[in-house]
Amino acid sequence: MSNLRIFAVNHKKISSLHIDNVCCSKIRANLRRLKLHLPHGRNYSSLPGIIGNDVKSLHSIISPPITKIRNIGIMAHIDNDSSSPYPTRERGITIQSAAVTFDWKGYRINLIDTPGHVDFTLEVERCLRVLDGAVAVFDASAGVEAQTLTVWRQADKHKIPRICFLNKMDKTGASFNYAVESIREKLKAKPLLLQLPIGEAKTFKGVVDVVNKEKLLWNLNSDDGKNFERKPLLEVSDPQLLKETTEARNALIEQVADLDDEFANLVLGEFSENFDLLPAEKLQTAVHRVTLAQTAVPVLCGSALKNKGVQPLLDAITMYLPSPEERNYEFLQWYKGDLCALAFKVLHDKQRGPLVFMRIYSGMIKPQLAIHNINGNCTERISRLLLPFADQHVEIPSLTAGNIALTVGLKHTATGDTIVSSKSSALAAARRAERKGEKKHRENNEAERLLLAGVEIPEPVFFCTIEPPSMAKQPDLDHALKCLQREDPSLKVKLDPDSGQTILCGMGELHIEIIHDRIKREYGLETYLGPLQVAYRETILNSVRATDALDRTLGDKRHLVTVELEAKPLETSSLQPVIDYAQSVTQDLSQASQEAVENGIHSACLQGPLLGSPIQDVAVTLHSLVIHPGTSTTMISACVSRCMQKALKKADKQILEPLMNLEVTVPRDYLSPVLADLAQRRGNIQEIQTRQDNKVVIGFVPLAEIMGYSTVLRTLTSGSATFALELSNYQAMNPQDQSTLLSRRSGLT
């Protein structure tokens, strides 16, 4: 999808920054190339270059009125030819999400950068939590693509108002009508056409503002898009375009009237005879309401690479997307104006240490403020407070609700943590929530997520060993991985109990490659990765019983445990074993002994008997447990774990492999070799769609068969095809494939 995210900011007045070069990869601002010269110093009252009346007030720069704030994100499909910040520039996609702040016509826009690759779905999920609105970007020649659909569903879950931008209108094959129809059909959304293109593909030269009946024309010879002219449509000069625009405006008015009762009454009462008399402001206000209600989505178009249509897009962001106070965050009532913030990104800076990006929902943040981290159950102190203004970090004295802050000095805060003013404040908020009623509190997932914080972290699907250049560098590698895990909770690191090697677990090939790159670039460590391996899982196919006894004397104390348990397949999918107890066991079982039993079962399920992969979809019933007085809980866990391992070895076992949803977009001429290649990869084709001049192959393929697929696909199609992958589920391998895998792992083949 669209690529290149360049916001070049040229300032004359700090209170009204002029964005003169806006290009996008999914319209994401190129955070490295925002040009605004602001100081780093602590002299808050007299920033260099601010003289006399050149700025209304420093306060309006630091903390603008909440009605003038827009916290927005860009949602789009991945692209293969982007220019974006290192380390993603060469990959053409945006991975690490951070934030940049800039002003546009008196509004403060906090742009939250979101990833566009499926390996980083968790990152997208965290970013959506802090957005008030979003811009969904589509390739006008392709319409809705696979990853766009995934992110759109995530935005639906978080109830985020959106506007759509049809990008690459100057690309060969661009079709405004096709893209709009794909939004209607695939996203089940109602598009509100606020613009029409003037020309398509090579003839694209501007857009029509349907609401104001004006045309916006960019200079065909200009690549920066800075200068354009806005002219009213006239019968004399543009009779056909005026006719089309009037019809589109009338259709828009009728569409909005169907969705908004207040607007319908206005139209039917005063303007039913002539829609032309309806003021643009009234229509814009109604579009704002239906956008917030998420009953429809405004649609605009342009070419971000050449900045055509980006200025009207920024206008639309301020006009149609919500301010923080227009979003209904129910948990705010529990904090009563006290501090509540979410740490949505942690970055490590060599000079300043961890930098924590926070969205402030209520209250105020100041330097030297002590804050309480609910997740970590710890209190820390913010040493400095920064505003990520364009490409500078401006030091500021305070920041209020609705803003995005960048804090220095928090040593223990991790991505996804909830920040409040004190532990007592968190407890008070929890008590207020409980007083709303237990049932209501349980149902309110949004509130629980912010009181309890964090997001659900998916299990990794890939893993490999990682080794430092020498054992002397192992502590440095451990430190680097610890920092990277704070930034990215979906990165898992563990030690292999047999070899003692460090194991890196991630969400995909690209995820692990990025981590490897960052360790080298940011920490100066040349590490070595072992072969990338698929994270298989195991389960059992039949019910088995096992017994075990442990009898040891340590010093003068005898530890004696006897266990009998049953393991059987679970009909519903569960990553954790479902544990049950016979009635005879529960009568005398203490809380400590029960925890020891469950720890033993869980530890046994971490490594299955076939591949050493985690066991899932298993139910365990403890039929008998005899504990000699004085036996330690460690011995109980050890005995139960050994008994569980016995049961798993006795059972008929099954390997489960990750199955991926695959979507390949390929020119017609290359369809046959792509299908033949997928057949060799155990692919299961569900359907083949037509998208303009391309074919879209949709199906399933095992993850193990798709490693390195991008290189093969590039060779098969001369670089003309693209693909998107997403984890579907774990499925049982057939006996032949399972036997082949086990033989390969044991070195027999």
C-alpha positions in Angstrom: 0.0 0.0 0.0 1.0 3.6 0.1 4.4 4.4 1.3 6.6 7.3 2.2 5.8 9.2 5.2 7.3 12.7 5.0 5.9 15.6 7.0 8.3 18.5 6.4 7.4 21.2 8.9 8.4 24.8 8.1 7.5 27.2 10.8 7.0 31.0 10.8 4.9 31.1 14.0 5.2 28.3 16.5 1.5 28.8 17.2 0.5 28.0 13.6 3.0 25.7 12.1 2.8 25.3 8.3 3.1 21.8 7.1 4.4 22.2 3.6 5.6 18.8 2.6 3.4 15.9 3.6 3.9 12.5 2.1 2.9 9.2 3.5 3.4 5.6 3.7 -0.1 4.9 4.8 0.2 8.6 5.3 2.4 8.1 8.3 4.6 11.2 9.1 8.3 10.6 8.5 9.3 11.2 12.0 12.9 11.6 11.1 12.3 14.4 8.6 10.0 16.8 10.5 11.9 20.0 10.5 11.1 22.4 13.3 13.8 24.2 15.3 12.9 24.3 18.9 15.3 24.4 21.9 16.1 21.6 24.3 16.7 23.9 27.3 14.7 24.4 30.5 14.0 28.1 30.0 10.3 27.7 29.5 9.3 31.4 29.5 11.5 32.6 26.6 12.1 30.1 23.8 14.6 31.5 21.3 12.8 32.9 18.2 9.6 33.8 20.1 9.5 37.5 20.3 6.7 39.9 21.3 3.3 38.9 19.9 4.8 36.2 17.6 3.1 33.7 19.9 -0.2 34.1 21.7 1.0 32.4 24.8 3.5 29.7 25.7 0.7 27.8 27.5 -1.2 27.4 24.3 1.8 25.7 22.7 2.4 23.4 25.6 -1.2 22.6 26.6 -3.7 23.7 24.0 -7.4 23.7 24.8 -8.6 20.1 24.8 -11.2 20.9 22.1 -8.2 21.7 19.8 -6.4 18.4 20.3 -6.6 15.5 17.9 -4.9 12.2 18.8 -5.0 10.2 15.5 -3.3 7.2 14.0 -2.8 6.0 10.4 -4.1 2.5 9.5 -3.0 0.9 6.3 -1.8 -2.2 4.5 1.9 -3.0 4.3 3.8 -1.7 1.3 6.9 -2.8 -0.5 8.5 0.4 -1.7 8.3 2.9 1.1 10.7 5.4 2.4 10.4 5.4 6.1 12.6 5.8 9.2 15.4 3.2 9.8 15.2 0.3 10.5 12.1 0.0 8.4 13.1 2.1 5.4 14.6 -0.7 3.5 11.6 -2.9 4.3 9.0 -0.4 3.2 6.8 -0.7 6.3 6.4 1.0 9.7 7.1 -1.2 12.7 7.9 0.8 15.9 5.0 3.1 16.7 5.8 6.3 18.5 4.3 9.7 18.3 5.0 13.1 16.8 3.2 16.4 17.6 2.6 19.3 15.2 0.1 22.2 14.8 -2.2 22.7 11.9 -4.4 25.8 11.6 -4.7 26.3 15.4 -5.1 22.6 16.2 -2.7 20.3 18.0 -2.3 17.0 16.1 -0.6 14.1 17.9 0.1 11.6 15.2 0.5 8.1 16.7 2.5 6.0 14.2 1.2 2.4 13.9 2.8 -0.7 12.2 1.5 -2.0 9.0 2.8 -5.6 9.2 1.0 -8.6 10.7 4.0 -9.5 12.8 3.3 -6.4 14.8 -0.5 -6.8 15.4 0.1 -6.4 19.1 1.8 -3.1 18.5 -1.2 -1.9 16.5 -3.5 -3.1 19.3 -1.6 -1.0 21.9 -1.6 2.1 19.6 -5.3 1.9 19.0 -5.9 2.1 22.8 -4.5 5.7 22.8 -6.2 7.0 19.6 -9.3 9.2 19.5 -9.6 8.9 15.8 -7.9 7.3 12.8 -7.2 7.7 9.1 -7.5 4.5 7.1 -5.4 4.7 4.0 -6.1 2.6 0.9 -4.3 2.1 -2.4 -6.7 3.4 -4.9 -5.8 0.7 -7.4 -6.2 -2.1 -4.9 -9.0 -1.0 -2.5 -9.3 -2.9 0.8 -6.4 -5.4 1.3 -5.8 -8.1 3.9 -4.0 -6.2 6.6 -6.2 -3.2 6.2 -9.2 -5.5 7.0 -7.4 -6.8 10.2 -6.6 -3.3 11.5 -10.1 -2.1 10.6 -11.6 -4.9 12.8 -9.3 -3.9 15.6 -10.5 -0.3 15.3 -14.1 -1.6 15.4 -13.3 -3.3 18.7 -12.0 -0.1 20.2 -14.9 1.9 18.7 -12.5 4.4 17.0 -14.1 7.0 14.5 -12.4 6.9 11.1 -12.0 8.8 7.9 -10.7 7.1 4.7 -8.1 8.4 2.3 -7.8 6.8 -1.1 -4.1 7.2 -1.8 -2.1 6.8 -5.0 -4.7 8.3 -7.2 -1.9 9.0 -9.7 -0.9 5.4 -9.9 -1.6 3.3 -13.0 -4.8 1.3 -12.4 -6.1 3.8 -9.8 -9.9 3.7 -9.6 -11.9 5.9 -7.2 -15.1 4.0 -7.8 -13.5 0.6 -7.3 -11.9 1.6 -4.1 -15.1 3.1 -2.7 -17.0 0.0 -3.6 -14.5 -2.2 -1.9 -14.9 -0.2 1.3 -18.6 -0.6 1.1 -18.4 -4.4 0.3 -15.5 -5.6 2.3 -15.6 -3.4 5.4 -19.5 -3.1 5.4 -19.0 0.6 6.0 -21.0 3.5 4.5 -18.7 5.8 2.6 -19.5 9.6 2.6 -17.9 11.0 -0.5 -16.6 14.4 0.6 -14.3 14.6 -2.5 -14.2 13.5 -6.1 -10.9 13.1 -8.0 -10.2 15.3 -11.0 -8.7 12.7 -13.3 -7.2 9.3 -12.4 -3.8 7.6 -12.8 -1.6 9.8 -15.1 -4.4 12.4 -15.5 -4.9 13.0 -11.8 -4.4 16.7 -11.1 -6.6 17.6 -8.1 -9.8 17.0 -6.2 -13.3 18.4 -5.9 -14.5 19.6 -2.5 -18.1 18.2 -2.7 -19.2 20.1 0.5 -18.1 23.5 -0.7 -18.4 22.9 -4.5 -14.8 23.9 -5.1 -11.9 22.4 -7.1 -8.4 22.1 -5.7 -5.7 21.9 -8.4 -2.0 21.1 -7.8 0.8 22.1 -10.1 1.5 19.1 -12.3 5.2 19.9 -12.4 5.5 20.2 -8.6 6.6 17.2 -6.5 6.3 18.8 -3.1 2.6 19.6 -3.3 3.1 22.8 -1.3 1.2 25.1 -3.7 -2.3 24.5 -5.0 -5.2 26.7 -5.9 -8.7 26.5 -4.7 -11.4 27.8 -7.1 -15.2 27.7 -7.0 -16.9 25.5 -9.6 -18.7 27.7 -12.2 -21.2 26.9 -14.8 -19.2 28.8 -17.4 -15.9 27.1 -16.9 -16.7 23.6 -15.5 -20.3 22.8 -16.5 -19.9 19.0 -16.4 -17.8 18.9 -13.2 -20.3 21.3 -11.5 -23.2 19.0 -12.5 -21.4 15.9 -11.1 -20.5 17.7 -7.9 -24.0 19.0 -7.3 -25.4 15.5 -7.8 -22.7 14.1 -5.4 -23.5 16.9 -2.8 -27.2 16.2 -3.0 -26.6 12.4 -2.5 -24.3 13.2 0.4 -27.0 15.4 2.1 -29.6 12.7 1.7 -27.2 10.0 3.0 -26.3 12.1 6.1 -30.0 13.0 6.7 -30.8 9.2 6.8 -28.2 8.8 9.5 -28.7 11.9 11.7 -32.1 13.0 12.9 -31.1 16.5 13.8 -29.7 17.1 10.3 -32.8 15.5 8.7 -35.1 17.9 10.5 -33.0 20.8 9.4 -33.0 19.7 5.7 -36.7 18.8 5.6 -37.6 22.1 7.4 -35.6 24.8 5.7 -33.9 23.4 2.7 -36.1 20.7 1.3 -36.8 22.8 -1.9 -33.2 23.6 -2.7 -30.2 21.7 -1.2 -27.8 24.3 -2.8 -28.9 26.8 -0.1 -27.8 24.5 2.8 -24.7 26.1 4.3 -21.5 24.0 4.2 -21.0 24.5 7.9 -24.3 22.7 8.7 -23.3 19.8 6.5 -19.8 19.6 8.0 -21.2 19.6 11.6 -23.6 16.7 10.7 -20.8 14.7 9.0 -18.8 15.2 12.2 -21.6 13.7 14.3 -22.1 10.7 12.1 -18.4 10.1 12.0 -18.3 10.1 15.8 -21.3 7.8 15.9 -19.4 5.5 13.5 -22.5 5.1 11.3 -20.5 6.2 8.3 -16.9 7.1 7.2 -15.9 10.3 5.2 -13.9 9.5 2.1 -11.1 11.7 0.7 -8.5 11.1 -2.0 -5.1 12.2 -3.3 -1.5 11.2 -3.8 0.5 11.4 -0.6 3.9 10.8 -2.4 3.4 14.2 -4.2 1.4 15.7 -1.4 -1.7 16.2 -3.5 -4.7 16.1 -1.2 -2.8 16.0 2.1 -3.7 19.6 3.2 -7.5 18.9 2.8 -6.9 15.6 4.7 -5.4 17.5 7.6 -8.4 19.9 7.5 -10.7 16.9 7.6 -8.8 15.5 10.6 -9.5 18.7 12.6 -13.1 19.0 11.3 -14.5 15.4 11.5 -12.4 13.4 14.0 -13.1 13.8 17.7 -11.3 15.7 20.4 -10.4 13.8 23.6 -13.4 15.2 25.4 -15.7 13.9 22.6 -14.7 10.3 23.4 -16.5 8.5 26.1 -14.0 6.9 28.4 -16.2 5.7 31.3 -13.2 4.9 33.6 -12.5 8.7 33.9 -15.3 9.2 36.3 -13.6 6.8 38.7 -10.4 9.0 38.9 -12.3 12.3 39.7 -9.8 14.4 37.7 -6.8 12.6 39.3 -3.9 11.4 37.1 -4.6 8.4 34.8 -2.2 7.7 31.9 -1.2 4.8 29.7 2.4 4.1 28.7 2.0 3.0 25.1 5.6 2.9 24.0 9.0 2.6 25.6 12.1 3.6 23.6 15.7 3.5 24.9 17.9 6.5 24.4 21.7 6.1 25.0 22.0 9.6 26.6 18.6 9.8 28.5 17.8 6.2 29.2 14.3 4.9 28.8 11.8 7.3 27.1 8.2 6.5 27.9 5.4 7.8 25.6 2.2 8.3 27.6 -1.4 9.2 26.7 -2.8 11.4 29.5 -6.5 10.6 30.1 -7.0 12.7 33.1 -5.0 14.9 35.5 -1.6 16.5 34.9 2.0 15.4 34.6 4.9 17.5 35.8 8.7 16.9 36.1 9.8 15.5 39.4 6.4 14.1 39.9 6.1 10.7 41.7 3.8 8.3 39.9 2.5 4.8 40.7 2.6 2.0 38.1 -0.4 -0.3 38.6 1.1 -3.1 36.6 4.5 -3.1 38.2 3.0 -2.1 41.6 5.9 0.3 42.1 6.4 4.1 42.5 8.8 6.0 40.3 9.7 9.6 39.7 9.6 11.5 36.3 12.8 13.5 36.0 12.0 15.4 32.8 8.9 16.0 30.7 9.2 16.4 26.9 6.9 17.2 24.0 7.8 15.3 20.8 7.2 18.4 18.7 8.1 17.7 15.1 11.7 16.3 15.1 12.6 18.0 18.4 12.0 17.0 22.0 10.9 20.2 23.7 11.3 20.3 27.5 8.1 21.5 29.1 6.9 22.3 32.7 3.6 20.4 32.6 1.1 18.6 30.4 -2.6 18.2 30.8 -5.3 15.6 29.9 -5.8 14.8 26.2 -2.1 15.2 25.4 0.7 12.8 24.5 3.8 13.2 26.8 7.3 11.9 26.5 8.8 11.2 30.0 12.4 10.6 31.1 13.5 8.9 34.3 11.0 5.9 34.6 13.3 2.9 35.0 10.7 0.2 35.5 7.7 1.3 33.4 7.0 -1.0 30.4 4.9 -0.8 27.3 1.2 -1.2 28.2 1.5 -0.1 31.9 -1.2 2.1 33.5 0.1 5.1 35.4 -1.7 6.9 38.2 -0.7 9.5 40.8 -0.4 7.1 43.8 -1.4 3.6 45.0 -4.2 5.1 47.1 -5.6 6.8 44.0 -5.7 3.5 42.1 -7.4 1.8 45.1 -9.9 4.7 45.3 -10.7 4.4 41.6 -11.2 0.6 41.9 -13.6 1.1 44.9 -15.6 3.7 42.9 -15.8 1.2 40.0 -16.9 -1.6 42.3 -19.7 0.6 43.8 -21.1 0.8 40.3 -22.0 -2.8 40.9 -20.0 -6.0 40.4 -22.0 -7.1 37.3 -21.4 -3.7 35.6 -17.8 -3.7 36.5 -17.2 -7.2 35.1 -18.9 -6.3 31.9 -17.0 -3.2 31.4 -13.9 -4.5 29.6 -12.5 -1.1 28.7 -12.5 0.0 32.3 -11.0 -3.3 33.5 -8.2 -3.0 30.9 -7.2 0.4 32.1 -7.5 -0.4 35.8 -5.7 -3.7 35.3 -3.8 -2.5 32.2 -2.0 -4.4 29.5 -3.3 -6.1 26.4 -3.6 -9.8 25.6 -0.2 -10.9 24.3 -0.3 -13.6 21.6 2.0 -16.6 21.8 5.1 -16.4 19.6 5.1 -18.6 16.4 8.8 -18.5 15.7 11.9 -19.1 17.8 15.7 -19.4 17.4 18.8 -19.4 19.5 20.8 -16.1 19.9 24.4 -16.1 21.0 26.8 -13.2 21.8 30.2 -13.0 20.1 31.8 -14.3 23.3 30.8 -15.4 26.8 32.2 -12.1 28.1 29.4 -10.3 26.2 26.6 -12.4 27.5 25.7 -9.8 30.2 25.5 -7.1 27.5 23.2 -9.3 25.5 21.0 -10.0 28.5 20.8 -6.2 29.2 19.9 -5.5 25.5 17.1 -8.2 25.5 15.7 -6.9 28.8 15.4 -3.4 27.4 13.9 -4.7 24.1 11.3 -6.7 26.1 10.3 -3.6 28.0 9.6 -2.0 24.7 7.9 -5.0 23.1 6.0 -7.4 25.3 5.4 -9.8 22.3 9.1 -10.6 22.3 9.8 -13.5 24.6 13.2 -14.6 25.9 13.9 -17.8 27.7 16.8 -20.2 28.5 17.0 -23.7 27.1 17.2 -25.9 30.2 19.3 -28.5 28.4 21.8 -26.4 26.5 21.8 -23.2 28.5 21.3 -21.2 25.3 19.2 -18.1 25.1 16.1 -18.6 23.0 14.5 -15.7 21.2 10.7 -16.1 20.5 8.8 -13.8 18.1 5.7 -13.2 16.0 7.4 -13.8 12.7 10.6 -13.8 10.6 10.6 -10.0 10.2 10.0 -9.5 14.0 13.1 -11.6 14.9 15.1 -10.0 12.1 14.3 -6.5 13.4 15.3 -7.5 16.9 18.6 -8.9 15.6 19.2 -5.6 13.7 18.5 -3.4 16.7 20.8 -5.3 19.0 23.6 -4.7 16.5 22.7 -1.0 15.7 21.7 0.2 19.2 23.8 -1.9 21.5 26.8 -2.6 19.3 26.6 -6.4 19.7 27.2 -8.7 16.7 25.0 -11.6 17.7 24.5 -14.9 16.0 21.1 -16.4 15.3 20.5 -20.1 15.1 18.1 -21.6 12.4 14.6 -20.1 12.6 12.2 -22.8 13.9 8.4 -23.0 14.0 6.8 -22.9 17.4 4.8 -26.2 17.2 2.5 -27.4 20.0 1.5 -30.8 21.2 -1.7 -32.5 22.5 -3.0 -35.9 23.4 -5.7 -38.0 21.7 -6.9 -40.3 24.4 -7.5 -40.5 28.2 -4.6 -41.9 30.3 -4.0 -42.5 34.0 -0.7 -42.4 35.8 0.6 -42.7 39.4 3.8 -41.7 41.0 5.4 -41.5 44.4 8.3 -39.4 45.8 10.0 -40.4 49.0 13.1 -38.4 50.1 14.7 -37.6 53.4 16.6 -34.3 53.6 18.4 -33.9 56.8 16.1 -35.2 59.5 12.9 -34.5 57.5 11.0 -37.0 55.4 9.2 -35.8 52.3 6.6 -38.3 51.0 4.0 -37.7 48.2 1.8 -40.1 46.3 -0.2 -38.9 43.3 -2.7 -40.4 40.9 -4.0 -38.3 38.0 -5.8 -38.6 34.7 -5.1 -36.6 31.5 -7.6 -36.5 28.7 -8.2 -34.4 25.5 -10.1 -31.2 25.9 -12.8 -30.5 23.3 -12.4 -26.7 23.4 -9.1 -25.1 22.7 -7.1 -24.0 25.7 -3.4 -23.0 25.9 -3.4 -23.9 29.7 -4.3 -27.2 31.2 -7.8 -27.3 32.7 -7.4 -28.7 36.2 -10.1 -30.5 38.2 -10.0 -32.4 41.6 -11.9 -35.4 42.8 -14.1 -34.7 45.8 -12.0 -36.9 48.0 -8.9 -34.7 47.3 -10.4 -31.3 47.8 -11.6 -32.0 51.3 -8.1 -31.9 52.9 -6.2 -29.8 50.3 -4.7 -26.6 51.6 -4.2 -23.5 49.4 -0.4 -23.9 49.4 -0.7 -27.6 48.4 -3.2 -26.8 45.6 -0.8 -24.1 44.2 2.0 -26.6 44.3 -0.1 -29.2 42.4 -1.0 -26.7 39.7 2.6 -25.5 39.4 3.7 -29.1 38.8 1.0 -29.7 36.1 1.8 -26.4 34.4 5.6 -27.0 34.4 5.0 -30.5 32.9 2.9 -29.0 30.1 5.7 -26.6 29.1 7.5 -29.3 27.2 5.7 -32.2 25.5 7.3 -35.6 24.9 7.5 -35.4 21.1 9.3 -32.1 20.3 9.6 -30.4 23.7 6.8 -28.0 22.5 4.1 -26.7 24.9 1.1 -29.0 25.5 -2.4 -27.6 24.9 -6.0 -28.7 24.9 -5.6 -31.0 27.9 -7.8 -31.6 30.9 -6.3 -33.0 34.1 -8.2 -34.6 37.0 -6.4 -35.3 40.3 -7.9 -38.5 41.7 -5.6 -39.0 44.7 -3.0 -37.0 46.6 -1.4 -38.3 49.8 1.0 -35.9 51.5 3.2 -36.9 54.5 3.2 -34.2 57.2 6.0 -31.8 56.8 6.5 -32.4 53.1 7.6 -29.2 51.3 5.5 -27.7 48.5 8.6 -28.0 46.2 8.5 -31.8 46.6 4.7 -31.8 45.9 5.3 -29.9 42.7 8.1 -32.2 41.6 6.1 -35.4 42.2 3.0 -34.1 40.4 5.1 -32.8 37.5 6.8 -36.2 37.1 3.4 -38.0 37.2 2.0 -35.7 34.6 5.0 -36.3 32.3 4.4 -40.1 32.7 0.8 -39.7 31.6 1.7 -37.6 28.6 4.3 -40.2 27.5 1.7 -43.0 27.8 -1.0 -41.2 25.7 -1.3 -41.1 21.9 0.3 -37.8 20.9 -0.4 -35.3 18.2 1.7 -32.4 16.9 -0.2 -29.2 16.2 1.3 -26.7 13.6 0.5 -23.0 13.1 -1.8 -22.5 10.0 -1.6 -19.1 8.3 -4.2 -17.2 6.4 -2.5 -16.3 3.1 -3.5 -13.6 0.5 -1.4 -13.3 -2.6 -2.0 -10.5 -5.1 -0.5 -11.5 -8.5 -0.8 -10.5 -12.1 -2.9 -12.9 -14.2 0.2 -14.0 -16.3 1.9 -15.4 -13.1 -1.1 -17.0 -11.5 -0.3 -20.6 -12.6 3.3 -20.8 -11.2 2.1 -19.2 -8.0 -0.7 -21.8 -7.6 1.7 -24.7 -8.4 4.2 -23.5 -5.8 1.5 -23.2 -3.2 0.4 -26.8 -3.9 3.9 -28.0 -3.1 3.7 -26.0 0.2 0.6 -27.9 1.4 -1.4 -24.9 0.6 -5.2 -25.0 0.7 -6.7 -22.5 -1.8 -10.2 -21.2 -0.7 -10.9 -18.8 -3.5 -9.4 -16.7 -6.3 -10.7 -13.2 -6.6 -10.2 -10.6 -9.4 -8.9 -7.2 -8.4 -8.5 -4.8 -11.4 -5.9 -6.5 -13.6 -4.7 -8.8 -10.8 -5.8 -12.1 -9.3 -6.0 -12.4 -5.5 -5.4 -15.9 -4.1 -6.9 -16.5 -0.7 -6.2 -19.7 1.3 -4.4 -21.4 4.1 -0.8 -22.6 4.3 1.3 -24.2 7.2 3.7 -21.7 8.6 6.6 -24.2 8.3 6.1 -24.2 4.5 6.1 -20.4 4.1 9.5 -19.5 5.5 11.4 -17.4 3.0 8.4 -17.2 0.8 8.9 -13.5 -0.1 12.1 -14.4 -2.0 10.5 -17.3 -3.9 7.5 -15.2 -4.8 9.7 -12.4 -6.0 11.5 -14.8 -8.3 8.4 -16.5 -9.6 6.6 -13.2 -10.5 9.6 -11.0 -11.4 8.8 -8.9 -8.3 5.3 -8.1 -9.4 3.3 -10.0 -6.6 2.7 -9.2 -3.0 1.4 -11.3 -0.1 0.1 -11.0 3.4 0.1 -13.6 6.2 -1.8 -13.8 9.4 -2.0 -16.6 12.0 -5.3 -18.5 11.6 -5.1 -21.3 14.2 -3.2 -24.4 15.2 -4.2 -27.6 13.4 -3.2 -31.2 13.7 -0.5 -32.5 11.3 -1.4 -35.5 9.3 0.4 -38.7 10.3 2.8 -38.7 7.3 3.9 -35.0 7.8 4.2 -35.6 11.6 6.4 -38.7 11.0 8.6 -36.7 8.6 9.0 -33.9 11.0 9.9 -36.2 13.9 12.4 -38.0 11.7 14.0 -34.8 10.6 14.3 -33.6 14.2 15.9 -36.8 15.4 18.4 -36.6 12.5 17.2 -39.7 10.6 16.5 -37.7 7.4 
